[in-house]
Amino acid sequence: MSASEEQRQQLRRISTQLSEILDSSQTLGGSDKELAEIETALSKLNSKMTALRDRKLLEFYNPDFAGDFRNILPCSPISGYFNPIAPDLRIWQEQDRVYAEGRFGKIHEGPPDCVHGGIISAVYDQVLAFAALANELPSLTASLTVKYRKPTPLLTPIRFTTWLEKRKDRHIIIHGECHSGDMLLSSAEGLFIMYKKNSTGN
Ligand SMILES: CC(C)(COP(=O)(O)OP(=O)(O)OC[C@H]1O[C@@H](n2cnc3c(N)ncnc32)[C@H](O)[C@@H]1OP(=O)(O)O)[C@@H](O)C(=O)NCCC(=O)NCCSC(=O)Cc1ccccc1
């Protein structure tokens, strides 16, 4: 079963709500009574959602992403609009480069007030893979090296830039950089291996 436009919009709004709930959970405080009320409300919501959980409406891959890379893998934990843990990034292509821009919130904190290194790596993994796709070289990550130059601040505009560095047969090298303003925060190199052609040559 696939989602109607109305259902897509509803699911997107639900994901946004859940995302805000997750973010709030990181700095939550209140009296015993207030926390108990939240626990009860969430428990009810949880039961309702559990009852509907095996009726997935969203596809794994959306070829009609219309230039918005957050639509390609709707439930990706890094880029999917419908996954509440995905960071709030805009991801798009210009010529053969893919860019991601946005801010990370408390849910992605590693060192105090900074983004967790694993989250930064995960974003590189996804946006470098998108750069391969943008160059019509769909592939999987074989290895990923990230150089962390400066801590990546939370709640601050950050921009990732990625580009195809080299291709030889099925081996693809993609590079990426992450900046806050003019400051280089980190860089990455990924080796991607293109999907094998099947026996029909596709
Ligand atoms: C697919 C492949 C990487 C390669 O296997 P096959 O196709 O069977 O190819 P084969 O083994 O025949 O090798 C071909 C050539 O490549 C070379 N080579 C291979 N590996 C390495 C290496 N590590 N390092 C260096 N070289 C390596 C190998 O020597 C050979 O070289 P040759 O031609 O003789 O000179 C496989 O190991 C695999 O599935 N790994 C797990 C991948 C995975 O889970 N990644 C994480 C999830 S993806 C993600 O999250 C991003 C994403 C999100 C959403 C959407 C899209 C992307």
The ligand as an SDF file (V2000), in Angstrom:
LIG
                    3D

 57 60  0  0  0  0  0  0  0  0999 V2000
   29.4830   -3.6600   -2.1350 C   0  0  0  0  0  0  0  0  0  0  0  0
   30.8250   -3.9430   -1.4120 C   0  0  0  0  0  0  0  0  0  0  0  0
   31.4090   -2.6250   -0.8800 C   0  0  0  0  0  0  0  0  0  0  0  0
   31.7950   -4.5150   -2.4330 C   0  0  0  0  0  0  0  0  0  0  0  0
   31.3790   -5.8140   -2.7000 O   0  0  0  0  0  0  0  0  0  0  0  0
   31.1730   -6.3700   -4.1720 P   0  0  0  0  0  0  0  0  0  0  0  0
   30.1990   -5.5430   -4.9420 O   0  0  0  0  0  0  0  0  0  0  0  0
   30.8920   -7.8170   -4.0410 O   0  0  0  0  0  0  0  0  0  0  0  0
   32.5350   -6.1110   -4.8460 O   0  0  0  0  0  0  0  0  0  0  0  0
   33.9370   -6.8810   -4.6360 P   0  0  0  0  0  0  0  0  0  0  0  0
   34.1110   -7.4670   -3.2870 O   0  0  0  0  0  0  0  0  0  0  0  0
   34.1070   -7.7360   -5.8380 O   0  0  0  0  0  0  0  0  0  0  0  0
   34.8950   -5.6100   -4.7200 O   0  0  0  0  0  0  0  0  0  0  0  0
   34.9460   -4.7920   -5.8910 C   0  0  0  0  0  0  0  0  0  0  0  0
   36.2200   -4.0210   -5.8260 C   0  0  0  0  0  0  0  0  0  0  0  0
   36.1660   -3.1280   -4.7020 O   0  0  0  0  0  0  0  0  0  0  0  0
   37.2690   -3.3840   -3.8010 C   0  0  0  0  0  0  0  0  0  0  0  0
   36.8040   -3.2090   -2.4390 N   0  0  0  0  0  0  0  0  0  0  0  0
   35.6850   -3.6890   -1.8980 C   0  0  0  0  0  0  0  0  0  0  0  0
   35.5910   -3.2940   -0.6170 N   0  0  0  0  0  0  0  0  0  0  0  0
   36.6830   -2.5480   -0.3610 C   0  0  0  0  0  0  0  0  0  0  0  0
   37.1390   -1.8610    0.7770 C   0  0  0  0  0  0  0  0  0  0  0  0
   36.4370   -1.8590    1.9310 N   0  0  0  0  0  0  0  0  0  0  0  0
   38.2830   -1.1670    0.6940 N   0  0  0  0  0  0  0  0  0  0  0  0
   39.0030   -1.1560   -0.4510 C   0  0  0  0  0  0  0  0  0  0  0  0
   38.6050   -1.7910   -1.5870 N   0  0  0  0  0  0  0  0  0  0  0  0
   37.4620   -2.4850   -1.5180 C   0  0  0  0  0  0  0  0  0  0  0  0
   37.6460   -4.8250   -4.0700 C   0  0  0  0  0  0  0  0  0  0  0  0
   38.9900   -5.0880   -3.7140 O   0  0  0  0  0  0  0  0  0  0  0  0
   37.4300   -4.9200   -5.5760 C   0  0  0  0  0  0  0  0  0  0  0  0
   38.5310   -4.3190   -6.2380 O   0  0  0  0  0  0  0  0  0  0  0  0
   39.0190   -4.8580   -7.6630 P   0  0  0  0  0  0  0  0  0  0  0  0
   37.8950   -4.6190   -8.6270 O   0  0  0  0  0  0  0  0  0  0  0  0
   39.3270   -6.3200   -7.4720 O   0  0  0  0  0  0  0  0  0  0  0  0
   40.2430   -4.0180   -7.9670 O   0  0  0  0  0  0  0  0  0  0  0  0
   30.6260   -4.9860   -0.2880 C   0  0  0  0  0  0  0  0  0  0  0  0
   31.8590   -5.2170    0.3540 O   0  0  0  0  0  0  0  0  0  0  0  0
   29.6070   -4.5500    0.7150 C   0  0  0  0  0  0  0  0  0  0  0  0
   28.4130   -4.7170    0.4830 O   0  0  0  0  0  0  0  0  0  0  0  0
   30.0810   -3.9940    1.8470 N   0  0  0  0  0  0  0  0  0  0  0  0
   29.1570   -3.4110    2.8110 C   0  0  0  0  0  0  0  0  0  0  0  0
   28.7720   -2.0190    2.3600 C   0  0  0  0  0  0  0  0  0  0  0  0
   27.9840   -1.3320    3.4450 C   0  0  0  0  0  0  0  0  0  0  0  0
   27.2010   -1.9430    4.1360 O   0  0  0  0  0  0  0  0  0  0  0  0
   28.2190   -0.0190    3.5590 N   0  0  0  0  0  0  0  0  0  0  0  0
   27.4840    0.7640    4.5470 C   0  0  0  0  0  0  0  0  0  0  0  0
   26.0760    1.0080    4.0360 C   0  0  0  0  0  0  0  0  0  0  0  0
   26.0600    2.1320    2.6340 S   0  0  0  0  0  0  0  0  0  0  0  0
   25.5360    3.6290    3.3310 C   0  0  0  0  0  0  0  0  0  0  0  0
   25.1730    3.6850    4.4690 O   0  0  0  0  0  0  0  0  0  0  0  0
   25.4500    4.8140    2.3920 C   0  0  0  0  0  0  0  0  0  0  0  0
   24.2350    4.6430    1.5960 C   0  0  0  0  0  0  0  0  0  0  0  0
   23.0040    4.8620    2.1600 C   0  0  0  0  0  0  0  0  0  0  0  0
   21.8490    4.6770    1.4020 C   0  0  0  0  0  0  0  0  0  0  0  0
   21.9430    4.2940    0.0700 C   0  0  0  0  0  0  0  0  0  0  0  0
   23.1950    4.1010   -0.5050 C   0  0  0  0  0  0  0  0  0  0  0  0
   24.3480    4.2570    0.2640 C   0  0  0  0  0  0  0  0  0  0  0  0
  1  2  1  0
  2  3  1  0
  2  4  1  0
  2 36  1  0
  4  5  1  0
  5  6  1  0
  6  7  2  0
  6  8  1  0
  6  9  1  0
  9 10  1  0
 10 11  2  0
 10 12  1  0
 10 13  1  0
 13 14  1  0
 14 15  1  0
 15 16  1  0
 15 30  1  0
 16 17  1  0
 17 18  1  0
 17 28  1  0
 18 19  1  0
 18 27  1  0
 19 20  2  0
 20 21  1  0
 21 22  1  0
 21 27  2  0
 22 23  1  0
 22 24  2  0
 24 25  1  0
 25 26  2  0
 26 27  1  0
 28 29  1  0
 28 30  1  0
 30 31  1  0
 31 32  1  0
 32 33  2  0
 32 34  1  0
 32 35  1  0
 36 37  1  0
 36 38  1  0
 38 39  2  0
 38 40  1  0
 40 41  1  0
 41 42  1  0
 42 43  1  0
 43 44  2  0
 43 45  1  0
 45 46  1  0
 46 47  1  0
 47 48  1  0
 48 49  1  0
 49 50  2  0
 49 51  1  0
 51 52  1  0
 52 53  1  0
 52 57  2  0
 53 54  2  0
 54 55  1  0
 55 56  2  0
 56 57  1  0
M  END
$$$$
